[in-house]
Amino acid sequence: MEITFILLSSLVLSSVEAVQLGQQQIHLSLSPADDSGPSSLPDWIVRHAGPIAPFHQIGSYEPPPTSCKVVQVNQLQRHGSRYPTAKVNKRIQRAIRKLQQASHLHESISFLTKYQYRLGEDSLLPLGASESFNAGVQLASRYPHLVDPQHLPFIRASSSQRVVHSAHNFSSGFAAHIGIPLHSIKPIVISEDHHSNNTLDNNSCPNRKSNRKKKQWLKTFGAKITDRLNSLAVNAGLDNKDTLALMQLCIFESLAEAKLSNFCQLFDHADWSDYSYYYDLDKYYNHGQGNPLGQAEGLGYVAELFTRLTGDTKWVEQDQSKVNQTLDRSWVTFPLDRSSYVDFSHDNQMISILAALGLPATQTLPETGPPSSPKSWDVSKWMPFGSRLTVEKMACGPRQNEFVRFILNDMVLNITSCKSGHDYRAFNEDPTICQLSHFLESRTGLLEQSKNLHEQCSI
């Protein structure tokens, strides 16, 4: 990853053309709507890859109403595309060993006889660096009235290496676009030590029970795929966990090599929808609105967001969950005079934050499937690598009333938790815009439970 970071940092010297150069070097793109360029994965996999999907936009950004002006932007980002984690790496290599030790391989998978596993572990892929770089360019170009060399975003990152590097790559893209030296933007790095409060990490709720719903679904959809794979590799003895690992390998290797992995041919188009639902169940019932303690991890960040939106420190001062009071009571590490803030985190924490915000509107997921169509909860859409949740604070109308909008990967979200009624009538029928005071009111009751929920997490 160090090489990737140096590459993108050097692009700052070449202004905006550096973005194009970076894409040419990496040779990747996703779709016409995406800002990360062409993908090595077909669309039918990208849309069902769960939390290891490469970044892709799920909507086309719509500017605020003409009577409104964005006066502050808060953006929460997941780190960019990475190699498999250590745990997933072990599972993938176990599945490969089983296949290569089979007594006979069907000719369709004969490539395995000479195959060597070369994927790294945990660190960012070149694509992941590009995703964050492009996000920096996008923020600078979308909100030129909020950012310039004298008004830079305040950036924080949780301390995992891939998260910190994503923050640096974002800064590289931002600096390239507005034409400033990279060293002008330095993120605050927050420790992920278990004894340290960190609103950008998902490590403070050991009592949040892991559900078995995803395991049941793996049995339901995985059995037929596993049987098919075992018929191609005689005596391999693959199980459903191996099947899951090989599907992950298809995605990871395609992203790493910038071409479709041979392992992808092992699976039918229909397999990917079922694979995707496995992660929908995982994230919804482990970290999201389907878990009674799912939103507990996200309360501290919501308190910080409300403090920034209002300029009132009572929100962080009253929090009794995971706000780091030492950092958040310092103007150096938690300023309130910026027009833009960008935080870098992990997928599980972002899902908990979405749950605490009551977003997006979601129906209970059936444990035994099949997934509904269209999905109300879709991890492939909401939380790919590089996912971006943007909160726009707007001043609207002649009275400059304060409103908020939430944009997830360029889709403007409906705010179903918003208290009804606006002081500014033009927005009464718009479910994507909520008066700031009304949105604060809709979440206040939950924030007041921070102590109780935090105690349930740790008792």
C-alpha positions in Angstrom: 0.0 0.0 0.0 2.9 2.4 0.6 3.7 2.3 -3.1 0.0 3.1 -4.0 0.0 6.0 -1.6 3.2 7.5 -3.0 1.9 7.1 -6.5 -1.3 9.0 -5.8 0.4 11.6 -3.7 2.8 12.4 -6.6 -0.2 13.0 -8.8 -1.0 16.2 -6.9 1.8 17.9 -8.9 0.0 17.4 -12.1 -3.3 19.1 -11.2 -6.7 17.6 -12.2 -5.1 15.7 -15.1 -3.5 13.5 -12.4 -6.9 11.9 -11.8 -7.1 10.8 -15.4 -3.5 9.6 -15.3 -4.3 7.6 -12.2 -7.2 5.9 -13.8 -5.1 5.1 -16.9 -2.5 3.5 -14.8 -4.9 1.4 -12.8 -7.2 0.5 -15.8 -10.4 0.2 -13.9 -13.9 1.5 -14.2 -17.3 0.5 -12.9 -20.1 2.0 -14.9 -21.0 5.2 -16.7 -22.4 6.7 -13.5 -19.3 5.9 -11.4 -16.4 8.2 -10.8 -13.9 5.4 -10.3 -13.6 4.4 -13.9 -14.4 0.9 -15.9 -14.7 -2.3 -13.7 -13.0 -5.6 -14.2 -16.2 -7.1 -12.8 -19.4 -7.5 -14.7 -22.4 -5.5 -13.5 -24.3 -8.6 -12.3 -21.5 -9.2 -9.8 -20.8 -5.6 -8.8 -24.4 -5.2 -7.8 -24.4 -8.3 -5.6 -20.9 -8.3 -4.1 -22.0 -7.3 -0.7 -19.5 -5.3 1.4 -16.6 -6.2 -0.8 -18.2 -4.6 -3.9 -16.0 -1.9 -5.5 -17.3 1.6 -5.1 -20.2 2.4 -7.4 -22.8 5.2 -7.4 -26.4 4.1 -6.9 -27.9 7.4 -8.0 -27.2 10.6 -9.8 -26.6 13.5 -7.5 -29.3 16.1 -7.4 -28.4 19.6 -6.4 -30.5 21.1 -3.6 -33.5 23.3 -4.5 -32.7 26.6 -6.0 -34.0 28.4 -2.9 -31.4 26.6 -0.8 -27.7 26.9 -0.4 -25.4 24.2 1.2 -23.7 25.9 4.1 -21.9 22.9 5.6 -21.1 19.4 4.5 -20.2 16.4 6.6 -19.0 13.3 4.9 -18.4 9.9 6.4 -16.4 7.5 4.2 -15.5 3.9 4.3 -11.9 3.0 3.3 -11.3 2.0 -0.3 -11.1 -1.4 -1.8 -8.6 -3.7 0.0 -7.2 -7.2 -0.1 -8.9 -9.9 2.0 -8.6 -9.7 5.8 -6.4 -12.3 7.6 -9.4 -14.5 8.5 -10.8 -14.5 4.9 -7.4 -15.1 3.5 -7.1 -18.3 5.5 -10.5 -19.5 4.4 -9.7 -18.8 0.8 -6.4 -20.7 0.9 -8.1 -23.6 2.6 -10.7 -23.9 -0.2 -7.9 -23.7 -2.8 -6.0 -26.5 -1.1 -9.0 -28.7 -1.1 -9.6 -28.1 -4.8 -5.9 -28.7 -5.7 -5.9 -31.9 -3.7 -8.9 -33.3 -5.5 -8.4 -36.7 -7.2 -9.8 -35.3 -10.5 -10.6 -31.8 -11.8 -13.1 -31.2 -14.5 -11.6 -29.6 -17.6 -13.5 -26.4 -16.9 -11.4 -25.8 -13.7 -8.1 -27.3 -15.0 -6.5 -23.8 -14.5 -6.2 -24.9 -10.8 -3.4 -27.3 -11.6 -1.0 -24.4 -12.1 -2.7 -21.8 -10.0 -0.8 -19.8 -7.3 -2.5 -17.6 -4.8 -0.9 -14.2 -4.7 -3.3 -11.9 -2.9 -2.1 -9.6 -0.1 -3.7 -9.1 3.3 -5.7 -6.2 4.7 -4.0 -3.3 2.8 -5.5 -1.2 0.1 -5.6 -2.2 -3.5 -4.6 0.3 -6.2 -8.3 0.6 -7.0 -9.0 1.4 -3.3 -6.5 4.3 -3.5 -8.1 5.6 -6.6 -11.6 5.4 -5.1 -10.6 7.7 -2.2 -8.5 10.0 -4.5 -11.6 10.5 -6.7 -13.8 11.1 -3.6 -11.5 14.0 -2.8 -11.8 15.5 -6.3 -15.6 15.1 -6.1 -15.9 16.9 -2.8 -13.8 19.8 -4.0 -15.6 20.1 -7.3 -19.1 19.7 -5.9 -18.8 22.3 -3.1 -16.5 24.9 -4.5 -18.2 27.6 -2.4 -17.3 25.8 0.8 -13.7 24.8 0.1 -10.6 26.6 -1.1 -7.0 27.0 0.0 -8.1 29.1 3.0 -11.1 26.9 3.9 -9.9 23.2 4.0 -12.0 20.3 5.3 -11.3 19.0 8.7 -10.4 15.3 8.3 -10.3 12.4 10.8 -9.5 8.7 10.4 -9.7 5.7 12.6 -6.2 4.3 13.0 -6.3 1.1 10.9 -3.7 1.5 8.2 -6.1 1.1 5.3 -8.4 3.8 6.8 -5.5 6.2 7.4 -4.2 5.6 3.9 -7.7 6.2 2.4 -7.8 9.6 4.3 -4.4 10.5 2.8 -5.5 9.5 -0.7 -8.6 11.5 -0.4 -6.5 14.5 0.7 -4.3 13.9 -2.4 -7.3 14.1 -4.7 -8.7 17.2 -2.9 -5.3 19.0 -3.0 -4.9 18.1 -6.7 -8.2 19.7 -7.6 -7.8 23.0 -5.8 -4.0 23.2 -6.4 -2.5 23.2 -3.0 0.4 21.1 -1.5 -0.7 17.9 0.1 1.0 18.7 3.4 -1.7 21.4 3.9 -4.2 18.7 4.9 -3.3 16.4 7.7 -6.0 14.1 9.2 -6.4 13.5 12.9 -5.9 9.8 13.6 -8.0 8.3 16.4 -6.7 5.1 18.1 -8.5 1.9 17.7 -7.2 0.6 21.0 -10.0 -1.1 22.9 -9.4 1.2 25.9 -9.9 4.3 23.7 -13.2 5.9 22.8 -13.5 6.1 19.0 -16.7 7.1 17.2 -15.2 5.8 13.9 -14.5 2.2 15.0 -16.9 -0.6 15.8 -15.2 -2.2 18.9 -17.2 -1.1 22.0 -20.2 -3.5 22.2 -18.9 -7.0 23.1 -22.5 -7.9 24.2 -23.9 -7.4 20.8 -24.8 -11.0 20.0 -23.8 -12.3 16.6 -26.9 -13.8 14.9 -27.2 -17.1 13.2 -29.5 -16.0 10.5 -26.7 -15.6 7.9 -25.5 -19.1 8.8 -28.9 -20.6 8.2 -29.1 -18.7 4.8 -25.7 -20.1 3.8 -27.1 -23.6 4.4 -30.1 -22.8 2.3 -28.4 -21.3 -0.8 -24.9 -22.7 -0.4 -25.7 -26.5 -0.5 -26.6 -26.6 -4.2 -23.6 -24.6 -5.2 -21.3 -26.7 -3.0 -22.7 -29.9 -4.6 -22.0 -28.5 -8.0 -18.4 -27.6 -7.2 -17.8 -31.0 -5.6 -19.0 -32.6 -8.8 -16.2 -30.7 -10.7 -13.5 -31.6 -8.2 -13.8 -35.2 -7.2 -13.1 -35.9 -3.5 -12.3 -32.3 -2.8 -14.7 -32.3 0.2 -15.8 -28.7 -0.1 -18.3 -27.4 2.4 -20.5 -24.3 2.3 -17.9 -22.1 3.9 -15.5 -23.0 1.2 -18.1 -22.0 -1.4 -18.5 -18.6 0.3 -14.7 -18.2 0.3 -14.4 -19.0 -3.4 -17.1 -16.5 -4.3 -15.1 -13.9 -2.3 -12.0 -14.9 -4.1 -13.7 -14.3 -7.5 -14.3 -10.7 -6.4 -11.0 -10.0 -4.6 -8.8 -11.4 -7.3 -10.8 -9.6 -10.1 -10.3 -6.2 -8.3 -6.6 -7.0 -7.5 -5.7 -8.2 -11.0 -7.9 -5.7 -12.9 -9.4 -8.6 -14.9 -12.1 -11.1 -14.3 -10.8 -14.0 -12.2 -11.0 -17.5 -13.5 -12.8 -18.4 -10.2 -15.9 -16.4 -11.3 -16.7 -19.0 -14.0 -17.5 -21.4 -11.2 -20.7 -19.6 -10.4 -24.0 -18.9 -12.2 -25.6 -15.4 -12.4 -28.3 -16.6 -10.0 -25.8 -17.5 -7.3 -24.8 -13.9 -6.8 -28.2 -12.7 -5.6 -28.2 -15.3 -2.9 -24.6 -14.5 -2.0 -25.5 -10.8 -1.6 -28.4 -11.7 0.7 -26.0 -13.5 3.0 -24.3 -10.1 3.7 -27.6 -8.3 3.9 -28.6 -10.6 6.8 -25.1 -10.3 8.3 -25.0 -6.5 8.4 -28.7 -5.9 9.2 -28.9 -8.3 12.2 -25.4 -7.9 13.5 -24.8 -4.1 13.2 -27.9 -2.5 11.8 -31.5 -1.9 12.6 -32.2 -5.6 13.1 -30.0 -5.8 16.2 -31.3 -4.2 19.5 -27.8 -2.9 20.1 -26.9 -2.2 16.5 -27.4 1.6 16.8 -25.6 1.8 20.1 -22.2 1.9 18.4 -23.3 4.8 16.2 -24.7 7.1 18.8 -21.4 8.8 19.5 -20.9 9.8 15.9 -24.4 11.1 15.7 -23.7 13.3 18.8 -20.6 14.7 17.0 -22.6 15.3 13.8 -25.3 17.2 15.8 -22.6 19.3 17.5 -21.2 20.3 14.1 -24.6 21.0 12.6 -25.7 23.2 15.5 -22.4 24.5 17.0 -23.7 23.4 20.4 -21.3 21.2 22.3 -24.1 19.9 24.6 -24.5 16.9 22.3 -21.0 15.5 22.8 -20.8 16.6 26.4 -24.0 14.7 27.3 -23.0 11.6 25.3 -22.2 8.6 27.5 -21.4 6.1 24.8 -18.1 6.3 22.9 -17.4 10.0 22.4 -13.8 10.7 23.2 -14.3 13.7 25.6 -10.6 14.5 25.6 -10.6 15.0 21.8 -14.0 16.5 21.4 -13.5 19.2 24.0 -10.4 20.5 22.2 -10.7 23.1 19.4 -7.6 21.5 17.8 -9.0 18.0 17.5 -12.7 18.9 17.2 -13.2 22.3 15.7 -16.6 23.8 15.0 -15.7 26.6 12.6 -15.3 24.6 9.4 -17.6 24.4 6.5 -16.6 20.8 5.6 -15.8 17.8 7.7 -14.7 14.3 6.4 -14.3 11.2 8.5 -12.9 7.8 7.5 -14.2 4.6 9.1 -15.2 0.9 8.5 -18.3 -0.6 7.1 -19.7 -2.1 10.3 -19.4 1.3 12.1 -21.0 3.1 9.3 -23.9 0.7 9.3 -24.4 1.3 13.1 -24.3 5.1 12.4 -26.9 4.7 9.7 -29.0 2.7 12.2 -28.7 5.5 14.8 -29.8 8.0 12.2 -32.7 5.9 11.2 -31.5 5.6 7.6 -32.3 4.2 5.2 -35.9 3.2 5.7 -35.8 -0.6 6.0 -38.3 -3.4 6.3 -37.4 -6.4 8.4 -35.5 -9.0 6.4 -37.0 -12.5 6.2 -34.5 -14.9 7.8 -35.0 -17.7 5.3 -35.2 -15.6 2.2 -35.7 -15.1 -0.6 -34.7 -11.4 -0.7 -37.5 -9.0 -1.5 -37.5 -7.2 -4.9 -36.7 -4.4 -4.8 -34.6 -4.7 -1.7 -35.2 -2.2 1.2 -31.8 -3.1 2.6 -29.0 -3.8 0.2 -25.4 -3.9 1.5 -24.0 -4.0 -2.0 -25.5 -0.6 -2.7 -25.3 1.0 0.7 -21.8 -0.1 1.9 -19.4 -1.0 -0.9 -15.7 -0.2 -0.5 -15.3 3.6 -0.4 -19.0 4.2 0.5 -19.8 7.9 1.2 -22.6 9.2 3.4 -22.9 13.0 2.9 -24.9 15.2 5.2 -25.7 18.6 3.7 -26.8 21.4 5.9 -28.8 24.0 3.9 -30.0 27.5 4.4 -33.3 27.9 2.5 -35.8 30.6 1.6 -35.9 34.3 2.5 -35.6 33.5 6.2 -32.6 31.2 5.7 -34.3 28.3 7.5 -31.9 25.4 8.3 -32.6 22.0 6.6 -30.6 18.8 6.1 -30.3 16.2 3.4 -28.6 12.8 3.4 -26.9 11.5 0.3 -25.5 7.9 0.2 -23.3 7.1 -2.8 -25.0 9.9 -4.7 -28.6 8.7 -3.9 -30.6 11.3 -2.0 -32.3 9.4 0.9 -35.8 9.7 2.1 -35.9 10.8 5.8 -38.8 8.9 7.2 -37.9 9.7 10.8 -38.4 13.5 10.2 -41.1 15.1 12.2 -43.8 16.3 9.9 -44.3 19.9 8.9 -41.8 22.6 7.7 -41.7 26.2 8.5 -40.9 26.6 4.9 -43.9 25.2 3.0 -42.1 24.5 -0.3 -40.7 21.3 1.2 -43.8 19.8 2.8 -44.0 17.2 0.0 -40.3 16.4 -0.3 -39.3 13.4 1.8 -35.6 14.0 1.2 -35.4 17.3 3.0 -36.0 17.8 6.8 -35.9 20.9 8.9 -32.8 20.6 11.0 -34.6 21.2 14.3 -37.2 18.5 13.4 -34.5 16.0 12.6 -32.7 16.7 15.8 -35.9 16.2 17.7 -36.5 12.8 16.0 -33.2 11.5 17.3 -33.0 13.2 20.7 -34.8 10.4 22.5 -32.4 7.8 21.2 -29.3 9.9 22.1 -30.7 10.3 25.6 -30.5 6.5 25.9 -26.8 6.5 25.2 -25.8 5.6 28.7 -28.3 2.7 28.9 -27.4 1.3 25.5 -23.7 1.6 26.3 -24.1 -0.2 29.6 -26.0 -3.0 27.8 -23.1 -3.3 25.4 -20.5 -3.8 28.0 -22.2 -5.5 31.0 
